[in-house]
């Protein structure tokens, strides 16, 4: 019981601290890019950080390495989250049971991980990376939009933050979605529609 109470206290603190630090870093980077490049050049550039450090020979490879590590970290986090979502859906019979298989040695949903990894490779190799990032952003933002709205139903005993923060979170997710390129929004809505159609078919089958 004591271990659960410690986890219940530490995880929310870690989330708040992490989000605060990341937000501060993003703000510093954004202000620096605007100051170095100016709004017009920044808006027209496909690689603003590389452009900002182009005149600093040693900084350019560091920026590339940092970008690669950040992308790898985001990919690994996405793989972990999606595979466990597939595991939960399989246990609820929303996906075939094979995706609920757990590897005996590594204790991970191996078939789900394999499928998601192959899908990521296909999208990266054969798709436009900007389109892939765009429609995946729609999915992620829609996920957090729903999570914020669902959190409004929490009772006071399980609530960590006030309700107005959930409203702000939902509003910001909506703003970010509508400011994405229309191609990304269309692709994201198509993927969500396919998912909803699949859900309806599963329910009817039951």
N, C-alpha and C positions, 0 to 999 in steps of 0.2 A: 504493500500500500504506500509505503514511504517512497519507494522507487517511482511509482506512478505519479505521486504528487510532485516529485522533483522533475520528472519529465514534463508534466503538465505546466510547470512554471518555466522551465528552461527553454523549451521549444518555442513558445510565443516570444520570449525575450530574444532568442537567436534570430527569429524571423524579422522582428522590428529592427534590431541592430544591423542585420545584413541589408535590409531594404534601405535603411537610412544611409549606410556607407555607399551602396551602389548608386543611390540617387545623388549623393554629393559628388561622386566621381563623374557621373554623367553630366552634371551641371558644370563642373570644372572643365571637362573636355569640350562641352558645347560653347562655353564662354571663350575658351582659348581658340577654338576654330574660327569663331566669329571675329575675334580680335586679329587673328593672323591673316585669314583669307578674305574677310568681308562677307556680307550676306549674299551678294550676287554670285561670287565665285563659289561659295559654299553650296548654294542651291543648285548650281550647274555641274558640280563635280560628282563623279561616281566613286572616287576614292579620296575623300577630303583629308583624312589623316595622313595618307601617303603624300598628298600634295603639300600639306602644311610642313612636313619634315623633309621635303625633297632637297633642300639646301644643306641638310645636316647628314653627311654620309653615314655616320655610325648609327643614327636614329632610325633610318629607313628599315634596315633588317630587323631591328628590335620591334618596330611597329608591326612588321609582317609576322614575326614570331608570336607577339602578343595577340594579334588578330587570329592566328591559327589556333593558339591555345584556347582562346575564348570560344571560338567556333567549336572546337573539340569538346570543351566542357559543356556547352549548350547541347551538342549532339548526344553526349553521354547521359545528360540529365533527361533529355527527351526520350531516349531509348528506355531508360529506367522507368520513367513515368508511364509511357505508353504500354510497355510490356506488362506492367503490373495492372494497368487498367484492363488490358486484354485478359489477364488472369482472372480478375474479379468478374468480368463479363462472362467468361467461360464457366466459372463456378455458379453464376446466376442463370446459366443456360441461354445467354444472349449471343454467345459465340460457340462454335463447335468445341467439344470437350477436349480435343487435342491441345488447344491453346492453354489449358489449365495444367498441363504436364509440368512437373517440377523435377529438375535434374537432381539426382540423389547426392551427388558429390558437391555441386556448387550451390544448391538450394535456390536456383533461379528458374523462372519459366522459360526453358530453353527453346521450345518451338515458337513461342511468341516472340522471343528475342531474335530468333533467326528470321522470321517473317518480316518483322519491323526493320531489321538491319538490311535485308535484301531490298525492301521497298525504298529505304533511304538511299541505297546505292543506285538503284534504277533512276530515281528522281534526280539525283545529283549528276549522274553520267549523261542521261538522255534528255533532261529537262533544262529549262532556263532557271538558273539558280535564283534570280530575282523573283520569278513567278512562284517558285517553290517556297521561298521565304515569305512572300506575300500571302499566299493562301494558307500556309501554316500559321501565320500570324493571326489571320482571321479566326482560325480554329482555336488557337490558344486564348485570344481575347474573348471569344464567345464563351469559352469554358470558364474563364474568370468572371465574366459578366453573370453567368448563371450561378457561380459559386457565391458571388456577392449578394445576389437576390435571394439565394437559398439561406444564406446566413442571417437574413432578416427574421427568419422564423425561429432562431435560437432563443431558448428561454434565458432568463437572467443568470441562472446557476451555471450555465455553460458559456456565457458571453464574456469575451475577453476585451472587446472594444465596443464603443457605443454604436448605435444603429446608423448615425449620420455618416460614419466612415464607410459603411457598406454602400450607402447611396452615392457617396463621392466615388468610390471604387467602380460601381456600376456605370456611373456617368462618364468617367474617364475611359473605361473600356469601350463604351459606345462611341465616344469622340475619336479614339484611336482607330477604330474599325472604319468609320466613315471617311477618315482622312487618308486611308490607304488607296493606292491606284485602283481604278474600277475593275481592271482585269483580275487583280488579287481578290477583291470583294466577290466578283462573280465566281471565280474558281472556288473560293472558300465556301460560299453559299451552296454551290453545286455539291461539294463534298459533304456538307452538313445535310443537304437534302437526301443524298444517297444513304447516309447514316440513319436518318429518320425513316426513310422508306424500308430499310432493312429492319429497323425496330418494329415497324408496323407489321411486316411480314412474319417476324418471329412471334409476336403476340397473337396473330391470327392462327399461326401453326399450333400454338399451345391450346 
